[in-house]
Structure formats: structure tokens, C-alpha cells
Amino acid sequence: MKKVYSFVAIALLTTGAIFAQGFNGKIKYSFKAEGEGMEQAAAFMPNSMVMTYLKQNMILEFEGGMMTMMMGKMLFNGKKGKGYMIKDSEETIYIMDSPKEEEEKEGHEPVVENTGETTNIAGYECAKYAITTETPMGEQISYAWVTDKIQPTKPKKGGNLNMGGIAAISAQGLPGMPLKVEMQAGAISIILEAMEVDSRTPDKKLFKLPKGYDKEDFNPNMFGGGGMGF
């Protein structure tokens, strides 16, 4: 149970690597987790994920499930190269730094291939790509359905606030924004699919950190069960 919860939490946080060039608005994804142990973990899983963009900033929020409360809200600042997990219930902000340039270069670049398949997602024509990544557990293949009408870009700093090694969403070589992603790790798969795309510019006040909260360094091990009662 702890391993399932930890993997899903880290995989979701990894989606913070998505930034959209020239797109100010909101994308809402449905969330589905399947595989060994997921029936027992169902009560903890969110049912949707919302990503809100404004220039070099992005907010990542989850809806439904106990994990939504435990993870709080993520704010990624592409100008400063930092991410923040904001937990209102604790009045605490956990600070996530992007890896140093030399750390980003370690490991193998994912291999991206166009499968030739297309489908319509949330009103956008999307092409299906396979992303093959070498991991300590061996070769891992994920899939992304991408629209070239919304273009992702690497922020000025912190383009790889990646804590889980899931390459499907942030892989180099994708020609646009993924509106559907299938990520696989062992016997567990996670599927994110855009339900709606809202191109209205969000209020910039949403991207400000709350005042008066304590600040601590983020530790991915906090999702391994310790301190969360699992």
C-alpha cells in the first residue's frame, strides 16, 4: 500500500514539468490508476487534475480522494526555477528546487516515436507518441497523445522539476502539449486525459504564495508513508 501511494504521488508531482508557451488558461485532466494494489488504494486517489497556466507560472491541483488533501496545491515558478507545495491545512509551504544543470544531463535521453495514430481529445486533434526511457528497473515505455496547437516550452529556470522519473509528459522531442498520457511502472499504470481546455487568462493573484506560512524543504520521501499514517 505504501509503495502504491508513493509511486502515484511522485508520478503526479512529475507532471509539474509541463509548461505551455503562449497559453494562458486551464486544462483539466481525468485521472485513472490501474493495476496491482489499486483497488485498496482507490479511496486515496484523485479523480481529476487541473493545471492552470500564466506566462512562466503553473498551478497543479487535484480533485477528489484523500491524497488531494495530503498533497495540497503545487505552484511552479519558471522564472525562479522553483516549485512550491502549498498545504493550507498545515499552513506550510514546501520548497522544491530544480536540479543543477550537470544533474539534468545524467542518464539517457528518452526515445520519442510517432506511432502514426491520431485521435480527438477535448476538441484537439492529437497524435500518439511512444516514449521509451531507460530506468534502473529496465526499459520503460509510456505514451502521450499530443496536440501541436498548444506548444510546451522549457521555462527560464527549473524546466525539470522532476522527482519521479516519469518522462512521458516532459520528454524532449514531443511537438506540442500532451492531452493524454499513459504512464507505466511495473504492474501499475496511470492514465491522464484532458476533459476540457479553458483559454481564459487566470487571475495573477492565484500565483502568489500565501503570507505567514512556515517554509520547509520538500522531501519526496514524505510520500513513502512516514508521517502520513500509512
C-alpha positions as a Markdown table, in Angstrom:
| # | Residue | x | y | z |
|---|---|---|---|---|
| 1 | Met | 0.0 | 0.0 | 0.0 |
| 2 | Lys | 2.8 | 2.4 | 0.9 |
| 3 | Lys | 4.6 | 1.7 | -2.4 |
| 4 | Val | 1.5 | 2.2 | -4.4 |
| 5 | Tyr | 0.7 | 5.5 | -2.7 |
| 6 | Ser | 4.3 | 6.7 | -3.0 |
| 7 | Phe | 4.6 | 5.9 | -6.7 |
| 8 | Val | 1.3 | 7.6 | -7.6 |
| 9 | Ala | 2.1 | 10.7 | -5.6 |
| 10 | Ile | 5.6 | 11.1 | -7.2 |
| 11 | Ala | 4.2 | 10.4 | -10.7 |
| 12 | Leu | 1.6 | 13.1 | -10.3 |
| 13 | Leu | 4.2 | 15.6 | -9.0 |
| 14 | Thr | 6.3 | 14.9 | -12.1 |
| 15 | Thr | 3.6 | 16.5 | -14.2 |
| 16 | Gly | 4.9 | 19.8 | -13.0 |
| 17 | Ala | 7.4 | 19.6 | -15.9 |
| 18 | Ile | 4.7 | 20.6 | -18.3 |
| 19 | Phe | 4.7 | 24.3 | -19.3 |
| 20 | Ala | 2.8 | 25.9 | -22.2 |
| 21 | Gln | 4.2 | 28.5 | -24.5 |
| 22 | Gly | 1.7 | 31.3 | -25.4 |
| 23 | Phe | -1.1 | 29.5 | -23.5 |
| 24 | Asn | -2.7 | 31.2 | -20.5 |
| 25 | Gly | -5.6 | 29.2 | -19.2 |
| 26 | Lys | -6.6 | 25.9 | -17.6 |
| 27 | Ile | -6.5 | 22.2 | -18.6 |
| 28 | Lys | -8.5 | 19.7 | -16.6 |
| 29 | Tyr | -7.5 | 16.0 | -16.9 |
| 30 | Ser | -9.3 | 13.0 | -15.7 |
| 31 | Phe | -7.3 | 10.6 | -13.6 |
| 32 | Lys | -7.3 | 6.8 | -13.6 |
| 33 | Ala | -4.9 | 4.4 | -11.9 |
| 34 | Glu | -5.0 | 0.7 | -12.6 |
| 35 | Gly | -3.1 | -2.4 | -11.6 |
| 36 | Glu | -1.9 | -4.4 | -8.6 |
| 37 | Gly | -2.9 | -2.8 | -5.3 |
| 38 | Met | -5.1 | 0.0 | -6.8 |
| 39 | Glu | -8.4 | -1.4 | -5.5 |
| 40 | Gln | -7.2 | -1.0 | -1.9 |
| 41 | Ala | -5.8 | 2.5 | -2.8 |
| 42 | Ala | -8.9 | 3.8 | -4.6 |
| 43 | Ala | -10.1 | 5.9 | -1.7 |
| 44 | Phe | -6.8 | 7.9 | -1.7 |
| 45 | Met | -6.6 | 8.5 | -5.5 |
| 46 | Pro | -7.9 | 11.8 | -7.0 |
| 47 | Asn | -10.4 | 11.6 | -9.9 |
| 48 | Ser | -9.1 | 14.6 | -11.8 |
| 49 | Met | -6.2 | 17.0 | -12.1 |
| 50 | Val | -6.2 | 20.7 | -13.0 |
| 51 | Met | -3.2 | 22.6 | -14.5 |
| 52 | Thr | -3.5 | 26.4 | -14.6 |
| 53 | Tyr | -1.0 | 28.5 | -16.6 |
| 54 | Leu | 0.0 | 32.1 | -16.6 |
| 55 | Lys | 3.2 | 33.1 | -18.5 |
| 56 | Gln | 6.1 | 31.2 | -16.8 |
| 57 | Asn | 3.9 | 30.0 | -13.9 |
| 58 | Met | 1.8 | 27.0 | -13.4 |
| 59 | Ile | -0.5 | 25.7 | -10.7 |
| 60 | Leu | -1.2 | 21.9 | -10.3 |
| 61 | Glu | -4.2 | 20.9 | -8.2 |
| 62 | Phe | -6.0 | 17.6 | -7.6 |
| 63 | Glu | -9.7 | 16.9 | -7.1 |
| 64 | Gly | -11.3 | 14.0 | -5.1 |
| 65 | Gly | -9.7 | 11.4 | -2.9 |
| 66 | Met | -7.8 | 11.7 | 0.3 |
| 67 | Met | -4.4 | 12.2 | -1.5 |
| 68 | Thr | -5.7 | 15.5 | -2.7 |
| 69 | Met | -5.7 | 16.9 | 0.8 |
| 70 | Met | -2.4 | 15.3 | 1.7 |
| 71 | Met | -0.6 | 16.7 | -1.4 |
| 72 | Gly | -2.1 | 20.2 | -1.3 |
| 73 | Lys | -1.5 | 22.6 | -4.2 |
| 74 | Met | 1.6 | 22.8 | -6.3 |
| 75 | Leu | 2.9 | 26.1 | -7.7 |
| 76 | Phe | 5.7 | 26.1 | -10.2 |
| 77 | Asn | 7.6 | 29.4 | -10.9 |
| 78 | Gly | 9.5 | 29.0 | -14.2 |
| 79 | Lys | 11.3 | 32.4 | -13.8 |
| 80 | Lys | 12.8 | 31.5 | -10.4 |
| 81 | Gly | 13.2 | 27.8 | -11.2 |
| 82 | Lys | 11.3 | 26.7 | -8.0 |
| 83 | Gly | 8.3 | 24.7 | -7.1 |
| 84 | Tyr | 6.2 | 25.0 | -4.0 |
| 85 | Met | 3.8 | 22.5 | -2.4 |
| 86 | Ile | 1.3 | 24.6 | -0.5 |
| 87 | Lys | -0.6 | 22.8 | 2.3 |
| 88 | Asp | -3.2 | 25.1 | 3.8 |
| 89 | Ser | -4.1 | 22.5 | 6.4 |
| 90 | Glu | -0.6 | 22.8 | 7.9 |
| 91 | Glu | -0.1 | 26.5 | 6.9 |
| 92 | Thr | 3.2 | 25.3 | 5.4 |
| 93 | Ile | 5.0 | 25.8 | 2.1 |
| 94 | Tyr | 7.4 | 23.0 | 0.9 |
| 95 | Ile | 10.1 | 24.4 | -1.4 |
| 96 | Met | 11.2 | 22.3 | -4.4 |
| 97 | Asp | 14.4 | 23.3 | -6.2 |
| 98 | Ser | 15.2 | 22.3 | -9.8 |
| 99 | Pro | 18.3 | 20.0 | -10.2 |
| 100 | Lys | 21.6 | 21.6 | -11.2 |
| 101 | Glu | 22.5 | 21.6 | -14.9 |
| 102 | Glu | 25.0 | 18.8 | -14.5 |
| 103 | Glu | 22.4 | 16.6 | -12.7 |
| 104 | Glu | 19.9 | 17.2 | -15.5 |
| 105 | Lys | 22.4 | 15.8 | -18.0 |
| 106 | Glu | 22.8 | 12.5 | -16.2 |
| 107 | Gly | 21.1 | 9.4 | -17.6 |
| 108 | His | 19.7 | 8.5 | -21.1 |
| 109 | Glu | 17.5 | 10.8 | -23.1 |
| 110 | Pro | 14.1 | 9.2 | -23.8 |
| 111 | Val | 13.4 | 8.0 | -27.3 |
| 112 | Val | 10.3 | 9.5 | -28.8 |
| 113 | Glu | 8.5 | 7.9 | -31.8 |
| 114 | Asn | 5.3 | 8.9 | -33.6 |
| 115 | Thr | 3.1 | 5.8 | -33.8 |
| 116 | Gly | 1.1 | 7.2 | -36.7 |
| 117 | Glu | -2.2 | 7.1 | -34.7 |
| 118 | Thr | -4.4 | 10.2 | -34.2 |
| 119 | Thr | -7.5 | 10.9 | -32.1 |
| 120 | Asn | -9.5 | 13.9 | -31.0 |
| 121 | Ile | -9.2 | 14.9 | -27.3 |
| 122 | Ala | -11.1 | 17.9 | -25.8 |
| 123 | Gly | -11.6 | 19.3 | -29.3 |
| 124 | Tyr | -8.0 | 19.0 | -30.4 |
| 125 | Glu | -6.5 | 16.6 | -32.9 |
| 126 | Cys | -3.8 | 14.6 | -31.2 |
| 127 | Ala | -1.0 | 12.4 | -32.5 |
| 128 | Lys | 0.1 | 9.4 | -30.4 |
| 129 | Tyr | 3.8 | 9.1 | -29.4 |
| 130 | Ala | 5.6 | 6.3 | -27.7 |
| 131 | Ile | 8.4 | 7.4 | -25.2 |
| 132 | Thr | 11.0 | 4.8 | -24.3 |
| 133 | Thr | 13.1 | 5.5 | -21.2 |
| 134 | Glu | 16.0 | 3.6 | -19.6 |
| 135 | Thr | 15.5 | 3.3 | -15.9 |
| 136 | Pro | 17.2 | 1.3 | -13.1 |
| 137 | Met | 14.4 | -1.2 | -13.4 |
| 138 | Gly | 14.9 | -1.6 | -17.2 |
| 139 | Glu | 13.3 | -0.2 | -20.3 |
| 140 | Gln | 10.0 | 1.7 | -19.7 |
| 141 | Ile | 7.5 | 2.7 | -22.4 |
| 142 | Ser | 4.9 | 5.5 | -21.9 |
| 143 | Tyr | 2.5 | 7.0 | -24.4 |
| 144 | Ala | 1.5 | 10.6 | -25.0 |
| 145 | Trp | -1.3 | 12.0 | -27.3 |
| 146 | Val | 0.0 | 15.4 | -28.3 |
| 147 | Thr | -1.6 | 18.5 | -29.9 |
| 148 | Asp | 0.6 | 21.0 | -31.8 |
| 149 | Lys | -1.9 | 23.7 | -31.2 |
| 150 | Ile | -0.6 | 24.2 | -27.6 |
| 151 | Gln | 3.2 | 24.4 | -27.5 |
| 152 | Pro | 5.2 | 23.4 | -24.4 |
| 153 | Thr | 8.4 | 25.2 | -23.7 |
| 154 | Lys | 11.2 | 25.0 | -21.1 |
| 155 | Pro | 10.9 | 27.8 | -18.6 |
| 156 | Lys | 13.8 | 30.2 | -18.0 |
| 157 | Lys | 14.8 | 28.1 | -15.0 |
| 158 | Gly | 13.7 | 24.9 | -13.4 |
| 159 | Gly | 12.4 | 23.2 | -16.6 |
| 160 | Asn | 12.9 | 19.8 | -15.0 |
| 161 | Leu | 11.2 | 19.9 | -11.6 |
| 162 | Asn | 11.1 | 16.1 | -12.0 |
| 163 | Met | 11.1 | 13.9 | -8.9 |
| 164 | Gly | 9.7 | 10.6 | -10.2 |
| 165 | Gly | 11.5 | 9.9 | -13.5 |
| 166 | Ile | 8.2 | 9.8 | -15.5 |
| 167 | Ala | 9.3 | 11.0 | -18.9 |
| 168 | Ala | 6.1 | 10.8 | -20.9 |
| 169 | Ile | 4.9 | 14.3 | -20.1 |
| 170 | Ser | 8.2 | 16.3 | -20.2 |
| 171 | Ala | 10.1 | 14.3 | -22.8 |
| 172 | Gln | 12.3 | 16.1 | -25.3 |
| 173 | Gly | 11.1 | 15.7 | -28.9 |
| 174 | Leu | 7.3 | 16.0 | -28.4 |
| 175 | Pro | 5.9 | 18.6 | -30.9 |
| 176 | Gly | 3.3 | 20.0 | -28.6 |
| 177 | Met | 1.2 | 19.6 | -25.4 |
| 178 | Pro | 0.2 | 16.1 | -24.2 |
| 179 | Leu | -3.6 | 16.0 | -23.7 |
| 180 | Lys | -3.5 | 12.3 | -22.7 |
| 181 | Val | -0.7 | 10.3 | -21.1 |
| 182 | Glu | -0.3 | 6.7 | -20.1 |
| 183 | Met | 2.5 | 6.0 | -17.7 |
| 184 | Gln | 3.6 | 2.5 | -16.7 |
| 185 | Ala | 5.7 | 1.4 | -13.7 |
| 186 | Gly | 5.7 | -2.3 | -13.0 |
| 187 | Ala | 2.2 | -3.5 | -12.5 |
| 188 | Ile | 0.7 | 0.0 | -12.1 |
| 189 | Ser | -0.5 | 2.3 | -14.9 |
| 190 | Ile | -1.7 | 5.9 | -14.6 |
| 191 | Ile | -3.9 | 7.5 | -17.3 |
| 192 | Leu | -4.4 | 11.2 | -17.6 |
| 193 | Glu | -6.8 | 12.6 | -20.2 |
| 194 | Ala | -7.9 | 16.2 | -20.9 |
| 195 | Met | -11.6 | 16.7 | -20.2 |
| 196 | Glu | -11.6 | 20.4 | -21.1 |
| 197 | Val | -9.3 | 23.2 | -22.1 |
| 198 | Asp | -10.2 | 26.7 | -20.9 |
| 199 | Ser | -8.2 | 29.5 | -22.7 |
| 200 | Arg | -9.4 | 32.3 | -20.4 |
| 201 | Thr | -6.5 | 34.1 | -18.7 |
| 202 | Pro | -6.4 | 33.3 | -15.0 |
| 203 | Asp | -6.1 | 35.9 | -12.2 |
| 204 | Lys | -2.4 | 36.6 | -11.4 |
| 205 | Lys | -3.3 | 36.6 | -7.7 |
| 206 | Leu | -3.7 | 32.9 | -7.8 |
| 207 | Phe | 0.1 | 32.5 | -8.3 |
| 208 | Lys | 1.1 | 34.3 | -5.2 |
| 209 | Leu | 2.4 | 32.4 | -2.2 |
| 210 | Pro | 0.2 | 32.8 | 1.0 |
| 211 | Lys | 1.7 | 35.0 | 3.6 |
| 212 | Gly | 2.5 | 33.9 | 7.1 |
| 213 | Tyr | 3.0 | 30.2 | 6.3 |
| 214 | Asp | 6.1 | 28.2 | 7.5 |
| 215 | Lys | 8.6 | 27.2 | 4.8 |
| 216 | Glu | 10.4 | 23.9 | 4.7 |
| 217 | Asp | 12.4 | 22.0 | 2.1 |
| 218 | Phe | 10.4 | 19.4 | 0.1 |
| 219 | Asn | 11.4 | 15.8 | 0.7 |
| 220 | Pro | 9.9 | 13.2 | -1.8 |
| 221 | Asn | 10.3 | 10.5 | 1.0 |
| 222 | Met | 7.4 | 12.1 | 2.7 |
| 223 | Phe | 5.2 | 10.1 | 0.3 |
| 224 | Gly | 6.7 | 6.8 | 1.4 |
| 225 | Gly | 4.3 | 6.5 | 4.4 |
| 226 | Gly | 6.3 | 8.1 | 7.2 |
| 227 | Gly | 4.4 | 10.9 | 8.9 |
| 228 | Met | 1.3 | 10.3 | 6.9 |
| 229 | Gly | -0.1 | 7.5 | 9.0 |
| 230 | Phe | 0.2 | 4.7 | 6.4 |
